[in-house]
Amino acid sequence: PNGRGVQLEYLVPPGHLAGARLPMAILKDSVRWIERTQGYQYTGDVYRTICMNKSNFGGMENVGNTTIVTDAALIGEHSLDQQLLYAHAVIVHEFEHNQCGSETTMDTPFDVWLNEAYTVDVERQYMSERFDPTFIRLQQMDSIRNPLLGPLAIEDGGHAGRIVRDGFNDPDELIDGVTYVKAAEVIRMLRLVLGKDHFVAGKELYFQRYRGGNATTDQFFECFEEISGVSLEAFKREWLYRVGYPAVTAETRYDPASRRLVVDFRQHCQGSPSSFHLPIELALVDTEGQDLPGSARVFQLTAAKGTCEFSGITEPPRFVSINRGGSFYGSFHHRNATLEQRVAQARLDPDAFNRIEAFRQLSDRERIALLTASDAAVSEPWLDLYGDFIRDPELSPGLRGFFLRIEEQPLDRTYCTWYPELVAARERLMTLVNQRYRDDLLELLAAVDNRGPDATLAAGIEARFLKAILLQLITVDDSTAGHDLLIHQYRTATNANDRFAALVALNRTSAPRRREILEEVFQRWHREPSGYANYLKIVGSGSQDDFFTMIAEEQRRPQFDLSHPTLCRSLLVTAAANTKMIWTDAGISWVGAAVIELAPVNGTTAGRLLNTFQHVAGLKPDLRRRVTAVLETIAGEVSAAASPTIAGQVRSYLEAARAAEAAADQ
């Protein structure tokens, strides 16, 4: 706006200039967007982005010189949609670091969350403007609930979860799902606690006061307290300095005589009597799927119990929509919501995020029935509702994809460690859907299988997301027709994501040509870093009997480099997240051997692999003993001198496992 120019430079590997065109367009858009929405103008003359091939992390801000991992810094023929989304996110993220991270920076490493959480919050705002906000928020919820690296899983283990740490062996330990995901949720909740205007004024005061200097966590919060007049001491203490999250329940009751509807909230955090300050977005919804006028609000729950009252309600609402948009970090369960109310919410809630959550609750009901009785019947109402979502032409591709995706992980975190049973339940649900709706699924696939170029690459992301889910559902029966469909989809795909989705699904089948085609893919893709990484992810996603043989063969290839973080993440971390294959005797032993081999080479990636065992104390007794034996082997092979991070992580897991074993013996 002031007419001053900034030179944007992109340093790319030789011969890869074309891959910088879309990222440069994203960068230009980010610079303008940040000025318009955040009020920040870059103060330098040159802003340079440098591609880096090897990194444990996506990017690293430096004054005027930002490094971004090549997979995200360049967009080419092998770039998957997740990389395209990540490119949008990391480019605006690193540019915002000029304001929060360079011009105003943390006082100590223990305040690193502040640099990252605030910047992630800005990144999320950008993503919600450039893509469908519900689609983006649902993806963020996937990160929160990620069973290997997500903050809920980390905190369920009981070993970590404090945002402001009390110590570390290596600064890299501070860069995890707690810092980037949980802490970003804290910033999001802070906005809901204070209101948008006070939040904006508080952050403007913060950057004005500390520009050109360092700031502590306390100084950050003091700016918001000064603007709003609200004490944030309890909010800060509970969210930043303790492990754990609130498990919130709600019960609703309507009194026709007084025309009042009451929502009774309770929160509980394992091992702690204190309570979090939670902003809970909710509204009453009528039979037409409209919010009752004046009912939408943010309720502040600051104690173990709280009551939200609605007066002047002449008749009971169709349902109460609670925790809209995932307004607080933690878990939520509406205890007395009826089956009919959940069905109505899945169909009618004006908050699209909560439509998905309502159907997830219904799916959880079916999943838990299968977990506790493997011969349980799946209910007809659930199957009927699922069919309605397949055939609903009003749904966006992204929303329909989230409705149709049958997840492995339950919402009820009591069952999160029932790994083999969760795999079996998911496969049972997918098989039943396939048997009943195969023709409908094929018809929907044909409708979204547009092979023409999208107006922009980003425009087709939701359709490709849906297509990948449909391929899994259609081919779960491992039939010859399914094999042929997947090979056809791979051969005729016009973009990286469609090729990748077809090959991932193919590698989970017994198709006779599976290994032949995968070898062909390796030969075509391995010379391009992104292509090779995609190929390794496909191998790590397999589910046939030769899974561990294939992993070993890939590691023996001369192209594979154990010291290359991207290659290790693509093959080994993908394999570690492969629940069906890992939670077997062979898989448990494989994780142990992989951690031992990798620990002296790359402790960060080894730690991510080791996260597989973070819930050892919560496993069923037989499985817990098998994992404990492997942890003891790792402890004997990886010394604190060789890798203090891994040694400490293993020690923590073993202490929890032994305590659980002792408790079981009493």
FISEMI-953729 format. One record per residue (C-alpha): y, z, x. Coordinates in steps of 0.05 Angstrom, whole numbers. Layout:
residues N
v|w|u
Y|Z|X .
...
//
This chain:
residues 666
v|w|u
0|0|0 .
49|13|57 .
35|-56|86 .
3|-31|150 .
-58|-70|173 .
-123|-41|199 .
-170|-83|241 .
-242|-76|219 .
-294|-93|271 .
-370|-98|266 .
-412|-97|329 .
-480|-129|314 .
-539|-150|356 .
-535|-222|382 .
-554|-273|329 .
-545|-226|270 .
-474|-241|249 .
-494|-265|180 .
-524|-197|164 .
-456|-165|171 .
-422|-206|117 .
-442|-163|57 .
-433|-97|94 .
-364|-119|117 .
-346|-134|44 .
-371|-65|25 .
-329|-35|80 .
-266|-71|57 .
-279|-48|-14 .
-291|23|10 .
-225|26|48 .
-186|5|-14 .
-227|49|-61 .
-217|112|-18 .
-142|100|-16 .
-140|90|-91 .
-185|148|-112 .
-180|198|-54 .
-108|186|-33 .
-129|175|40 .
-104|120|86 .
-137|109|154 .
-89|129|210 .
-118|86|266 .
-106|13|283 .
-180|-6|291 .
-241|18|253 .
-305|-3|287 .
-377|-1|260 .
-432|-5|313 .
-504|-21|295 .
-556|26|327 .
-629|10|328 .
-656|80|342 .
-632|140|304 .
-662|200|268 .
-606|194|217 .
-569|139|179 .
-502|143|212 .
-457|183|258 .
-382|188|251 .
-339|183|313 .
-263|175|315 .
-252|101|303 .
-324|84|323 .
-378|95|271 .
-451|82|286 .
-498|62|229 .
-572|50|235 .
-584|-25|237 .
-628|-25|175 .
-567|-4|134 .
-512|-35|175 .
-539|-105|165 .
-565|-137|101 .
-613|-194|111 .
-675|-227|83 .
-718|-164|92 .
-668|-114|63 .
-699|-75|5 .
-658|-52|-54 .
-660|20|-28 .
-629|-5|36 .
-577|-44|-3 .
-559|19|-43 .
-559|60|21 .
-513|9|55 .
-462|19|-1 .
-470|94|6 .
-470|103|81 .
-412|55|93 .
-364|91|47 .
-393|158|71 .
-378|144|144 .
-308|118|128 .
-292|181|88 .
-312|220|150 .
-247|197|180 .
-213|246|133 .
-268|298|126 .
-302|304|194 .
-252|274|243 .
-180|289|221 .
-204|354|189 .
-268|380|218 .
-314|440|216 .
-300|501|257 .
-372|513|280 .
-440|479|272 .
-454|530|216 .
-400|496|175 .
-432|427|183 .
-451|428|109 .
-377|424|93 .
-366|358|129 .
-429|328|98 .
-430|356|28 .
-358|337|12 .
-368|268|41 .
-433|258|2 .
-394|277|-61 .
-343|222|-47 .
-400|173|-32 .
-431|191|-99 .
-367|178|-136 .
-363|109|-105 .
-435|93|-122 .
-425|114|-194 .
-367|65|-200 .
-402|7|-166 .
-469|15|-202 .
-491|44|-269 .
-475|118|-264 .
-537|141|-301 .
-582|99|-257 .
-548|129|-195 .
-552|200|-222 .
-626|192|-237 .
-637|169|-166 .
-600|230|-141 .
-646|273|-183 .
-705|238|-149 .
-676|262|-82 .
-669|333|-108 .
-741|334|-133 .
-772|295|-75 .
-837|332|-62 .
-836|324|14 .
-763|326|36 .
-724|347|-26 .
-687|413|-28 .
-725|442|-87 .
-791|431|-50 .
-761|461|14 .
-739|522|-24 .
-804|529|-63 .
-837|539|5 .
-794|601|15 .
-780|585|88 .
-713|550|85 .
-657|532|37 .
-595|569|60 .
-537|520|64 .
-500|561|117 .
-555|577|167 .
-561|640|207 .
-587|603|269 .
-621|541|296 .
-661|516|355 .
-632|446|353 .
-570|420|316 .
-615|367|285 .
-647|422|243 .
-582|426|204 .
-588|354|180 .
-637|357|121 .
-642|355|46 .
-609|422|40 .
-545|399|76 .
-542|330|45 .
-570|341|-25 .
-567|414|-46 .
-498|424|-13 .
-471|361|-47 .
-494|391|-113 .
-454|453|-97 .
-391|411|-89 .
-408|376|-155 .
-416|444|-189 .
-350|469|-159 .
-314|411|-195 .
-347|432|-261 .
-330|505|-250 .
-256|492|-235 .
-243|429|-275 .
-224|362|-245 .
-149|375|-238 .
-157|441|-200 .
-212|411|-157 .
-168|352|-137 .
-108|397|-123 .
-153|444|-82 .
-181|389|-38 .
-112|360|-27 .
-87|428|-4 .
-147|434|42 .
-134|367|77 .
-59|379|80 .
-67|448|111 .
-121|433|161 .
-108|360|180 .
-113|353|255 .
-152|418|262 .
-214|457|247 .
-232|495|184 .
-285|545|164 .
-325|551|100 .
-282|609|78 .
-217|570|89 .
-244|513|48 .
-257|558|-12 .
-192|595|-3 .
-154|531|-19 .
-189|523|-85 .
-179|597|-102 .
-105|591|-86 .
-96|531|-133 .
-140|555|-191 .
-130|630|-188 .
-205|637|-195 .
-246|680|-148 .
-302|640|-117 .
-332|696|-77 .
-395|704|-119 .
-403|628|-126 .
-397|619|-51 .
-442|678|-33 .
-500|658|-78 .
-500|583|-67 .
-487|582|8 .
-520|643|38 .
-587|651|4 .
-653|614|-3 .
-673|596|-74 .
-648|565|-137 .
-641|587|-210 .
-696|575|-259 .
-658|571|-324 .
-686|576|-395 .
-651|569|-462 .
-668|588|-533 .
-628|563|-592 .
-620|595|-661 .
-580|575|-721 .
-554|622|-775 .
-535|584|-839 .
-501|645|-870 .
-450|652|-813 .
-452|577|-796 .
-463|595|-723 .
-509|564|-672 .
-525|606|-611 .
-555|586|-545 .
-584|644|-505 .
-589|629|-431 .
-630|666|-379 .
-634|653|-304 .
-683|678|-253 .
-690|667|-178 .
-755|687|-145 .
-747|747|-100 .
-674|763|-117 .
-642|804|-172 .
-573|771|-164 .
-549|712|-205 .
-517|645|-191 .
-453|619|-223 .
-477|558|-262 .
-436|506|-299 .
-480|482|-357 .
-457|420|-395 .
-482|417|-467 .
-467|390|-536 .
-496|391|-607 .
-522|323|-631 .
-529|301|-703 .
-582|259|-737 .
-545|194|-719 .
-544|209|-645 .
-471|229|-642 .
-441|293|-612 .
-415|340|-665 .
-339|339|-658 .
-315|393|-610 .
-384|415|-589 .
-386|383|-519 .
-368|436|-467 .
-384|467|-400 .
-412|537|-407 .
-404|582|-346 .
-467|625|-336 .
-449|679|-286 .
-502|733|-300 .
-577|738|-312 .
-564|728|-387 .
-509|692|-425 .
-495|668|-495 .
-459|605|-516 .
-436|605|-588 .
-415|548|-634 .
-380|567|-699 .
-366|527|-762 .
-432|489|-758 .
-447|473|-831 .
-518|448|-818 .
-565|452|-759 .
-558|395|-708 .
-616|348|-696 .
-621|378|-626 .
-580|412|-572 .
-569|371|-509 .
-568|420|-451 .
-556|409|-376 .
-527|340|-386 .
-526|297|-324 .
-563|352|-287 .
-500|394|-287 .
-529|450|-244 .
-578|452|-186 .
-644|485|-204 .
-696|478|-258 .
-686|481|-333 .
-730|490|-394 .
-710|493|-467 .
-762|543|-491 .
-761|533|-566 .
-745|459|-570 .
-796|429|-617 .
-838|367|-604 .
-798|331|-658 .
-732|351|-626 .
-753|325|-558 .
-775|259|-588 .
-708|253|-624 .
-671|270|-560 .
-709|218|-520 .
-688|167|-572 .
-618|188|-591 .
-582|232|-540 .
-514|201|-523 .
-525|228|-453 .
-573|176|-423 .
-593|223|-367 .
-618|274|-418 .
-656|220|-456 .
-698|210|-393 .
-705|285|-382 .
-728|295|-454 .
-783|242|-445 .
-801|274|-379 .
-812|339|-415 .
-857|304|-465 .
-895|271|-407 .
-900|339|-373 .
-934|366|-435 .
-988|312|-429 .
-993|321|-354 .
-1004|396|-358 .
-1057|387|-411 .
-1095|341|-363 .
-1084|389|-305 .
-1114|447|-342 .
-1170|408|-377 .
-1187|342|-345 .
-1222|318|-408 .
-1161|332|-452 .
-1139|275|-498 .
-1070|245|-488 .
-1031|251|-553 .
-1019|191|-598 .
-945|209|-609 .
-933|205|-534 .
-968|137|-528 .
-930|111|-590 .
-863|133|-562 .
-880|101|-494 .
-895|36|-530 .
-828|39|-565 .
-792|43|-498 .
-831|-17|-472 .
-807|-58|-532 .
-736|-31|-539 .
-689|-90|-524 .
-628|-46|-524 .
-648|-8|-461 .
-619|-29|-394 .
-671|-49|-342 .
-657|13|-301 .
-662|62|-359 .
-726|28|-384 .
-755|33|-314 .
-743|108|-313 .
-774|115|-382 .
-836|76|-362 .
-845|106|-292 .
-902|156|-295 .
-889|207|-242 .
-937|248|-201 .
-894|310|-195 .
-887|356|-256 .
-822|385|-281 .
-858|452|-289 .
-857|474|-217 .
-915|521|-229 .
-961|461|-218 .
-925|428|-160 .
-981|445|-110 .
-1039|419|-153 .
-1038|356|-111 .
-1107|325|-125 .
-1102|342|-198 .
-1032|312|-204 .
-1058|247|-174 .
-1115|244|-224 .
-1069|260|-283 .
-1020|205|-264 .
-1075|154|-257 .
-1104|175|-324 .
-1037|166|-360 .
-1024|99|-326 .
-1094|75|-344 .
-1085|93|-417 .
-1018|58|-419 .
-1050|-3|-387 .
-1107|-5|-437 .
-1061|0|-497 .
-1000|-40|-475 .
-1023|-89|-422 .
-1000|-150|-463 .
-932|-117|-477 .
-924|-100|-404 .
-940|-172|-383 .
-890|-198|-435 .
-836|-151|-408 .
-852|-171|-336 .
-843|-244|-355 .
-776|-228|-387 .
-748|-193|-326 .
-781|-238|-274 .
-719|-281|-264 .
-729|-321|-201 .
-660|-350|-200 .
-606|-320|-155 .
-567|-262|-183 .
-491|-268|-185 .
-494|-216|-130 .
-553|-185|-95 .
-533|-117|-125 .
-533|-145|-196 .
-609|-150|-198 .
-626|-81|-172 .
-644|-50|-239 .
-687|-109|-260 .
-725|-107|-194 .
-734|-31|-202 .
-765|-43|-270 .
-808|-100|-244 .
-839|-57|-190 .
-858|-4|-241 .
-888|-57|-287 .
-931|-84|-230 .
-960|-16|-217 .
-976|-5|-291 .
-1006|-74|-301 .
-1051|-71|-239 .
-1074|1|-242 .
-1140|-25|-271 .
-1156|-58|-203 .
-1179|-121|-239 .
-1186|-192|-212 .
-1130|-213|-259 .
-1086|-159|-230 .
-1102|-181|-159 .
-1084|-253|-175 .
-1019|-231|-208 .
-998|-191|-147 .
-1014|-247|-98 .
-975|-296|-142 .
-916|-248|-145 .
-916|-241|-70 .
-922|-316|-57 .
-867|-335|-106 .
-818|-278|-96 .
-747|-298|-78 .
-723|-231|-50 .
-748|-176|-4 .
-756|-123|-58 .
-802|-165|-102 .
-845|-184|-43 .
-849|-112|-21 .
-866|-85|-90 .
-922|-136|-99 .
-952|-119|-31 .
-948|-44|-41 .
-986|-52|-106 .
-1036|-100|-74 .
-1051|-51|-18 .
-1072|0|-71 .
-1125|-47|-99 .
-1193|-71|-76 .
-1171|-144|-75 .
-1218|-182|-28 .
-1159|-217|6 .
-1118|-154|15 .
-1128|-145|90 .
-1122|-220|104 .
-1055|-223|67 .
-1028|-160|101 .
-1045|-188|169 .
-1008|-252|150 .
-948|-208|130 .
-949|-172|196 .
-948|-237|235 .
-889|-263|194 .
-848|-199|192 .
-859|-158|255 .
-807|-193|298 .
-751|-171|251 .
-738|-95|254 .
-728|-88|179 .
-787|-133|163 .
-832|-94|210 .
-809|-28|179 .
-824|-55|109 .
-894|-76|131 .
-908|-7|159 .
-886|25|93 .
-935|-20|56 .
-991|4|102 .
-970|76|93 .
-972|68|17 .
-1044|45|12 .
-1099|81|-25 .
-1164|48|-5 .
-1220|78|37 .
-1195|42|100 .
-1126|77|96 .
-1132|120|158 .
-1166|64|196 .
-1107|19|180 .
-1057|73|203 .
-1094|80|269 .
-1096|5|279 .
-1021|-1|268 .
-1008|54|319 .
-1050|17|370 .
-1011|-48|363 .
-966|-61|423 .
-907|-71|375 .
-911|1|350 .
-868|51|388 .
-879|125|374 .
-810|140|402 .
-776|93|352 .
-751|136|293 .
-748|80|242 .
-819|57|257 .
-847|128|256 .
-812|144|190 .
-836|79|159 .
-909|89|176 .
-921|163|186 .
-872|196|138 .
-892|146|84 .
-964|164|96 .
-949|238|93 .
-917|229|24 .
-980|191|0 .
-1009|249|-40 .
-1073|214|-60 .
-1094|202|12 .
-1064|263|47 .
-1093|318|4 .
-1164|305|27 .
-1201|334|87 .
-1186|270|127 .
-1113|271|106 .
-1101|344|123 .
-1132|334|192 .
-1091|270|201 .
-1025|306|188 .
-1043|359|239 .
-1061|308|293 .
-998|267|278 .
-953|328|285 .
-985|348|351 .
-977|277|379 .
-905|268|355 .
-876|338|368 .
-859|326|442 .
-833|256|427 .
-790|267|365 .
-785|337|335 .
-744|314|276 .
-795|265|250 .
-852|313|268 .
-817|366|226 .
-814|319|166 .
-889|307|173 .
-901|381|178 .
-863|391|112 .
-928|367|80 .
-954|438|89 .
-891|476|69 .
-924|501|5 .
-987|527|40 .
-979|596|9 .
-979|566|-61 .
-1041|523|-53 .
-1107|540|-87 .
-1149|585|-42 .
-1197|533|-15 .
-1142|483|0 .
-1099|538|30 .
-1154|557|80 .
-1163|486|102 .
-1089|476|114 .
-1084|544|149 .
-1138|523|198 .
-1099|459|215 .
-1034|499|223 .
-1069|545|271 .
-1091|485|311 .
-1019|459|314 .
-995|528|335 .
-1044|527|392 .
-1024|457|415 .
-948|457|407 .
-914|512|446 .
-844|539|434 .
-825|512|501 .
-848|441|483 .
-817|441|413 .
-782|504|389 .
-768|472|321 .
-840|454|306 .
-867|520|335 .
-819|559|291 .
-836|518|229 .
-911|527|240 .
-902|602|252 .
-864|609|187 .
-917|571|147 .
-973|612|178 .
-939|678|162 .
-934|657|89 .
-1006|632|87 .
-1033|697|116 .
-991|738|68 .
-1018|698|9 .
-1090|706|35 .
-1080|781|43 .
-1051|787|-27 .
-1110|748|-56 .
-1160|796|-21 .
-1128|858|-52 .
//
